[in-house]
């Protein structure tokens, strides 16, 4: 950190750029009547791992685009179910 209060990362040591990263989600919805519906789906269908950033510093997390892991799916493939019922 220098006098302006901003932490400066040496680009020779820290490379926080990553390639493009695409995820696919699929779902199907059943509506057996006007009152009920059921949605089943899967997020990250192909179970893609997030790209790694490079860093020689062992204290920098390398499995996301920032040390706090914002912006990437770090859980992998997940499944979901959503049930709805109309009362009126």
Backbone torsions as a table, in degrees:
resi	resn	phi	psi	omega
1	UNK	NA	133.7	177.5
2	UNK	-105.5	-166.4	-172.7
3	UNK	-64.2	-18.5	-178.2
4	UNK	-86.4	0.3	177.3
5	UNK	83.5	5.4	-179.5
6	UNK	-101.5	135.0	177.4
7	UNK	-79.2	123.0	179.7
8	UNK	-100.4	128.0	177.3
9	UNK	-102.8	128.8	178.5
10	UNK	-69.5	118.0	-177.9
11	UNK	-63.5	-18.3	176.7
12	UNK	-73.8	-22.7	-178.8
13	UNK	-104.2	-37.4	-175.4
14	UNK	-114.4	120.7	175.0
15	UNK	-122.8	102.0	-176.5
16	UNK	-95.3	12.1	178.1
17	UNK	-85.6	147.3	179.2
18	UNK	-137.0	157.5	176.7
19	UNK	-72.9	170.0	176.5
20	UNK	-58.2	150.1	-172.3
21	UNK	-141.6	116.6	-177.9
22	UNK	-118.6	138.5	174.7
23	UNK	-119.6	153.7	178.8
24	UNK	-121.6	139.0	177.8
25	UNK	-125.1	139.6	178.1
26	UNK	-132.8	143.4	176.5
27	UNK	-149.2	158.3	176.1
28	UNK	-134.8	142.3	-176.5
29	UNK	-122.5	132.8	176.9
30	UNK	-110.8	134.1	174.8
31	UNK	-129.1	86.1	-178.1
32	UNK	-69.1	-19.9	176.4
33	UNK	-152.5	179.4	179.1
34	UNK	-71.5	-15.9	-175.3
35	UNK	-99.3	-22.5	-172.7
36	UNK	-125.5	146.2	172.5
37	UNK	-148.3	152.5	179.6
38	UNK	-137.4	128.4	178.7
39	UNK	-117.6	130.0	176.8
40	UNK	-120.7	140.6	-179.3
41	UNK	-162.9	175.6	178.5
42	UNK	-139.3	133.6	174.7
43	UNK	-99.7	145.9	-178.5
44	UNK	56.2	61.0	-173.6
45	UNK	-51.4	-43.6	-175.6
46	UNK	-91.6	9.9	176.8
47	UNK	52.8	48.4	-179.7
48	UNK	-71.3	133.4	175.1
49	UNK	-83.5	146.7	178.5
50	UNK	-68.2	149.0	177.8
51	UNK	-66.3	151.0	-179.6
52	UNK	-95.4	141.5	170.5
53	UNK	-88.1	158.5	179.6
54	UNK	-102.1	143.5	178.1
55	UNK	-164.2	137.3	175.2
56	UNK	-87.7	-7.2	-178.5
57	UNK	-83.9	119.3	-178.6
58	UNK	-69.5	-10.7	-179.0
59	UNK	-94.3	0.8	178.3
60	UNK	-99.5	125.7	178.4
61	UNK	-68.6	128.9	-175.5
62	UNK	-108.6	14.5	-178.4
63	UNK	-104.2	12.9	177.3
64	UNK	-149.8	175.4	-175.0
65	UNK	-80.7	-12.6	174.0
66	UNK	-141.6	159.1	-178.0
67	UNK	-58.1	-21.9	179.8
68	UNK	-91.0	6.8	176.4
69	UNK	65.0	32.3	178.5
70	UNK	-84.2	141.3	171.4
71	UNK	99.5	-14.4	-178.8
72	UNK	-126.7	151.8	176.5
73	UNK	-80.0	108.6	-179.6
74	UNK	-99.5	-1.4	-179.6
75	UNK	-90.6	-20.8	-177.1
76	UNK	84.4	-158.1	-177.1
77	UNK	-66.1	131.7	175.7
78	UNK	-134.4	151.6	-179.7
79	UNK	-112.4	152.4	178.1
80	UNK	-143.2	155.1	176.5
81	UNK	-134.8	135.4	177.3
82	UNK	-132.0	122.1	178.5
83	UNK	-113.8	137.3	178.7
84	UNK	-131.4	143.8	175.5
85	UNK	-137.2	129.0	177.2
86	UNK	-87.5	129.2	-177.8
87	UNK	-81.1	-39.7	-177.5
88	UNK	-114.1	NA	NA
